[in-house]
């Protein structure tokens, strides 16, 4: 029987330490944060370079449900979309922020050309946002159509007037939800540094933190 004092043993494949190591490497590639209008710029986003995971409709629907039930908080590290680009493309008058601690101070990302932006992850967020925005547009069109129909009636009743006024409130709320809906935070990574870093080749940044956790982050 071995009665020698038991000494500490270093764990092989320590996930926590490996995560810390990768976090450190990611930080070295990070340039800063900004925001883009996802709905206006979506055709200029290039997915699949670092993350070729196909879109899962179930996961997209989870995010849509999250948007409806808890709203959208896109200016946050855990829900922001990581993008990789040549920092020389950023307009000189754009000063990126270090983080999202002051959302109102985060600048819009201005680029000197319209070349595609490489996106490390976020296809589910973009798809969910697009579908949610379309549903709101459809709802707004339906409300306005009903309101116009009531306005065109020759013999208005008190009930018609009440419905018309109620619709005004619904229209205002829907327009409020649509206002600035595409504004979404992005974390900018230097393409030059990322290309020489093993971390992106290992799909670290492109790991979506799982869509479930992303949905939770968007709610907060």
N, C-alpha and C positions, 0 to 999 in steps of 0.2 A: 504494500500500500504506500503510495507516494504522499508523504506528509509535508512536503516542501510548501512554503508560502505560495499562494496562488497569485500570479502577477497578471496585470491587465493585458489583454490581447487585442491588437488592432483588427477591427472587422474589415474583411475584404469586401469589395463592392459596396462600400458605404454609400447608400443612395443620397442621404442628407448632405454629406461632404461633396459628393459629385455635383449635386444641385448647386451648392454654394460656389463651387469652382466655375460652373457654367454661368451662374449669375454674374460672377466677377468678369468673365469674358464678354458677356452681353453688355455690361455696363461700359466697357471700353469701346464698344462699337456705337453706342448710343450718342446721338448728336443733340437731341432735345425733343420737345413736343410741340405740336401745332394742331390745326384742325382743317379738314377739307369737307366739302359738300359731297357726300357719298352719292347722292342721287343725281347730281349734275356731272360728276366726274367718273361715274362708274364704268363707262366704256373705256376709260384710260387706265384702268387698274388691271394689272396682270397677275393672275393667280397661277398656282401650280409649279412655280420655279423651285420653291422650298417645301411646299406642301401640296401634294397631288391628291389629297383625300377627296373623294367625291362628295357632293352635297347630299345630306341625309334629310329628307323632307320632314321626318318626325322631329328632328332636332331644330329645324327651322321653325316649325310650328310651335315648339316650346318657347322659342324666343318671341314669336309674335304674341303668344298668350302673355308673356312677361311684359311686353310693351303695353298691352291693353290694360293689364291689371295693376301694374306698378309704375308705368311711365318709362321714360328713357333717360338714363344718365350716362351720356357717352364721353364726357370729359373726365375720365378717370383711368388710372393706369391699368386696372384689371379689365376694363372694357374697351380701351383704346385699341386701334388696329396698328400692328407693326408694319412699317414700310421700309424698303431698302432702296436708296437712290444715291446717285453721285451728288455730293453736297454742293458741287459747283453749279448745279441746276437751280439751287435756291436763290431767289432774288436777293440782292445785297441789302435791300431795305427791310427784309424780314428777319427779325431777331427771335429765334426759337426760345421757348421757356424751358427750364430744367425739368419741370413737372407740372402737374395739374392742380397744385395747391391753390392757385388763384385763377380759376377758369375764365373769368372775364378778361384776364390779361393775356391769355393764350392767343397767338396770332393765327390768322389764316395762312396756310402754306401757299406761298406764291412761287411759281417756277418759271424759268425763262423760256421753256419750250413745252410742247404738248406730247412729248414722248411718254410711253407707258410707264406707270409707276409699279414697281414690283412689290407685291403684297405678300408678306410671309404667312398670314392667316387672316381669317375674318369673312370667308365666303358665306358662312351661315348668317352672320350679322348683316351683311349686305343684302342677301336674299330676303331675310326676314323684314328688314327695313323697307325694301322695295315693295313687298307684298302688303305690308301694313299701311304704307303711304297710299298705295293704290286703293285699298279698302276705304280709307278716309276720303279720298277723292270721289269714289263712287257714292259714299254716303252723303257727301256734300252736294253732289249733283242731284241725287234723289230728293233731298230736302228742298233744294232750290226749285226743283221742278214742281213739287207739291205746293210750295208757297206761291209760285207763279199761277198755278191752276186756281188756287183760292182767290188770289187777287183779281183774276179774270171773271169771277162769278158776278152775275148781275144782281142777284138777291143774296146778300151776305147776312148770315145769322150771327147771333152772339157766339154760337159754338165755332163758326168759321173764324171769327175774329180771335177767339181764344187760341184756336189751333195755329193761326198765322203768327200770333205773338210768341207762342211756345216754340215754334219752328225758328223764329229769329234767334232765340237763345241757343237752340241746338246748332244752328248754323255758325253762330259766333264761337261756340266751344270747339266745333270741328275745325274751323279756320285756325283757332288757337293751337290745336294739336298739330296742324300742318305747318304752321309758321316755324321756319328754321329746322324742320324735322331731319333734313339731310346733314346738318352740322355734326360732325363726328371727330373725336380726338384721334390723332395718330402719333405713334412714337417713331421718330425718324432715326434710322440706322445708316451709318456711312457704308456705302457699297464697297468702297475701296478696302476698308478694314474687314468687312464681312466676308469678302471673297477670299481673304487670306486666313480666315479664322475657321477652325474645325467645328465650331459650335453650330453654325448654320447647316453645315453638311450633315450634322447629326440630328437635324430637325428639332433643335432645342427651341428656337424662337417660334417656329411654325407649329409647335404643339399648342393647340388651341386652348390649353388649360382646361380642356373638356368643355363642350358646349353648355353643359349643365352649370358649371361654375361661372361661365361667361354670362349666362342668363341671370344668375344671382347677382353678379357684379353690376349688370345693367340696371337692376332693380334698385340698388342702393344709392 
